Amino acid sequence: MIHSEIYRFPYTRMGGMQRTYNVTINLVRRDSGVYAYNSWVHHAGMFKGNGLAFPLVSRTTEQAAAEARARIEGHIENLLGVNE
């Protein structure tokens, strides 16, 4: 059975227009024990992208949540799968 947790947080980009984005992460743990995530990034109510989603290497839920957050923050900074 797949276990899912939702995380929401604001993130302000350091470069470009330095906008604050509302980020939602859906973190899932598959039956195999592998964590993965999907993310949704919004600004001023407009969808800006999902970033890039790859399986995570973390082995605990807390580590996976931190890894997913760090990845999407990097994607926002570098505009990978996210529009400014």
C-alpha angles and dihedrals in degrees: 000000000000116000117207134192128184123217125187127187142147120249126191116208115230096209135045115016092350092227124173112238128199108228128197120189124191106200116194133187112206125212088259089062093248117135123219135168145201123204138198122201122198135177123190089348094305123119110242102178148286102259116221119307123208131157114278125237096214120114101203131055093241093051091045092051091050092046093049091048092050091049096051091044088054090047091052092048092050095035092238106164090344129097121216 
